[in-house]
Amino acid sequence: MISQGDWIILWNPDSAELLNVSGETKRVPGLGIVDTKRFVGMPYGSSIDLGRQSYHVLRPSLRQAPEFMRRGPQIIQPIMTSVIIHKCDIKSGDRIVEGGAGSGMLTAALLRAVGDRGRVYTYEKVEEHLEVARFNVETLGFGASWVPRVGDVTGDLEERDMDAFVVDIPQPWDALETAGRVLRGGGAFLAYVPTTNQVERTHNAMRALGFQDLECSEIIERTMVVNDGGIRPSFKGLGHNGYIIRGTKTVGNPA
Ligand SMILES: C[S@@+](CC[C@H](N)C(=O)[O-])C[C@H]1O[C@@H](n2cnc3c(N)ncnc32)[C@H](O)[C@@H]1O
């Protein structure tokens, strides 16, 4: 059931509007004035007509987040967040350092993975970006285990014995010595980068610093359009979605 204060999504195949059920009237882009009291007590998934449009009332989800989240820097694609969590073996209770909150898409996915017992320490250089990320993380309901900090993830961090160190920043190689100090033995370093030049430089620096079990991949999701009598790949598919490079810190890596 929807309660006062909840965030909801008014969704149909053409739009996804984020709305807080504050109990007051709100102006919603494309819809005009909406009395949010009418949603209180409604089951999630309900259908509703507003103006000349029909909507389903949904809980904000990570899968749909790109459709409604507040935009700052370019977000990572949701499918990539799952691969990152898998490649770093991140699980409930883990403690992670993240570099570059951006709009908070990856932050939210990491927070969901570590759960209430874990922690995500996010370093973001630009305060305004951290504010965008904060709004998105809280809207999605994942703020409880989050420790956001304005700062440089390549600097002298206070965290120790971290299970993973994940960065989405332009110069991941600059974060490797810090990661070596902050990670526990067996912890994973992972960088997400959009170009092969960054892959090469990161990979070489990881090898030079003694990271083990290095792996690099490109993940492209190919969505399908399913119609009666015709099933084909979507024309909207991404041609390129960045690369991930991961490695394991073993004891004896950079001190
Ligand atoms: C592409 S965005 C990250 C997007 C984010 N992963 C998401 O899914 O929304 C990169 C972010 O890294 C931040 N950044 C760049 N270098 C950094 C550093 N050395 N330490 C901390 N943040 C950094 C930028 O300010 C920017 O907000």
The ligand as an SDF file (V2000), in Angstrom:
LIG
                    3D

 27 29  0  0  0  0  0  0  0  0999 V2000
   30.6830    9.4890  -15.1140 C   0  0  0  0  0  0  0  0  0  0  0  0
   30.4010   10.1620  -13.5420 S   0  0  0  0  0  0  0  0  0  0  0  0
   29.9470    8.7610  -12.5750 C   0  0  0  0  0  0  0  0  0  0  0  0
   28.5490    8.2620  -12.8920 C   0  0  0  0  0  0  0  0  0  0  0  0
   27.9990    7.2930  -11.8730 C   0  0  0  0  0  0  0  0  0  0  0  0
   28.7620    6.0520  -11.8320 N   0  0  0  0  0  0  0  0  0  0  0  0
   26.5340    7.0000  -12.1340 C   0  0  0  0  0  0  0  0  0  0  0  0
   26.2130    5.8620  -12.4940 O   0  0  0  0  0  0  0  0  0  0  0  0
   25.6880    7.8910  -11.9740 O   0  0  0  0  0  0  0  0  0  0  0  0
   32.0430   10.5040  -12.9520 C   0  0  0  0  0  0  0  0  0  0  0  0
   32.0560   11.2600  -11.6560 C   0  0  0  0  0  0  0  0  0  0  0  0
   33.3380   11.1120  -11.0720 O   0  0  0  0  0  0  0  0  0  0  0  0
   33.6870   12.3180  -10.4150 C   0  0  0  0  0  0  0  0  0  0  0  0
   35.1530   12.2870  -10.2530 N   0  0  0  0  0  0  0  0  0  0  0  0
   36.1030   12.3870  -11.2220 C   0  0  0  0  0  0  0  0  0  0  0  0
   37.3320   12.1920  -10.7000 N   0  0  0  0  0  0  0  0  0  0  0  0
   37.1570   11.9510   -9.3700 C   0  0  0  0  0  0  0  0  0  0  0  0
   38.0450   11.6730   -8.2860 C   0  0  0  0  0  0  0  0  0  0  0  0
   39.3800   11.5960   -8.4820 N   0  0  0  0  0  0  0  0  0  0  0  0
   37.5210   11.4790   -7.0420 N   0  0  0  0  0  0  0  0  0  0  0  0
   36.1900   11.5590   -6.8370 C   0  0  0  0  0  0  0  0  0  0  0  0
   35.3000   11.8230   -7.8240 N   0  0  0  0  0  0  0  0  0  0  0  0
   35.7710   12.0030   -9.0780 C   0  0  0  0  0  0  0  0  0  0  0  0
   33.1180   13.3980  -11.3410 C   0  0  0  0  0  0  0  0  0  0  0  0
   32.9520   14.6120  -10.6760 O   0  0  0  0  0  0  0  0  0  0  0  0
   31.7970   12.7550  -11.7750 C   0  0  0  0  0  0  0  0  0  0  0  0
   30.7640   13.1330  -10.9130 O   0  0  0  0  0  0  0  0  0  0  0  0
  1  2  1  0
  2  3  1  0
  2 10  1  0
  3  4  1  0
  4  5  1  0
  5  6  1  0
  5  7  1  0
  7  8  2  0
  7  9  1  0
 10 11  1  0
 11 12  1  0
 11 26  1  0
 12 13  1  0
 13 14  1  0
 13 24  1  0
 14 15  1  0
 14 23  1  0
 15 16  2  0
 16 17  1  0
 17 18  1  0
 17 23  2  0
 18 19  1  0
 18 20  2  0
 20 21  1  0
 21 22  2  0
 22 23  1  0
 24 25  1  0
 24 26  1  0
 26 27  1  0
M  CHG  2   2   1   9  -1
M  END
$$$$
